[in-house]
Amino acid sequence: MKCPRTEENAEALVVASKEIGLEVNANKTKYMVMSRDENVGRRHSIQIDNRSFERVKGFKYLGTTLTYQNSVQKEINGRWKSGNACYHSVENILSSSLLSKNLNIKIYRTIILPVLYRCETRSLMLRQERRLRLFENRVLSRIVLPKRDEVTGEWRKQHNEELNDLYCSPNIVRVIKSRRM
């Protein structure tokens, strides 16, 4: 299936660039057709003035991953992976007993949470919300040391409710939703 509007737009770009003295670099210029229908514009490249412009299914623009189906899954997964990598880079600091719990929470808020920014520009599915909460609880459980059970006297990890009470801030999903407002 041919996509005439895409070809017309690409030709208009090349012509407008020439008018102001610029040249479109075919090696650096790619195009993407956004549609839920995979059959739209099946062509893999556009030929204009003996130059070929490659079609791609996704690319990164200003730090955000855009896909031809406008799927947010890859973007959120990428943000989650970045947050996870950031957490692992400071994991030893967060689990250290040399720093206070409050200082470790400040480290979490200032170093790890900002990596997940721009998640508020996307709508989250329940699965993604759950994944973000699990991530936050894992980080908080590393910050807050185990607690001695009053009845049995054994050490145990703190429950999610206890972690949230000690954290004294809304959970990550609430923060994302409030930023969206």
Secondary structure, DSSP 8 states (H G I E B T S, - for coil): ---HHHHHHHHHHHHHHHHTT----TTT-EE----S-TTTT--SEEEETTEEEEE-SEEEETTEEEETT--SHHHHHHHHHHHHHHHHHSHHHHT-SSS-HHHHHHHIIIIIGGGGTTGGGS---HHHHHHHHHHHHHHHHHHS--EE-TTT--EE---HHHHHHHH-S--HHHHHHHHH-
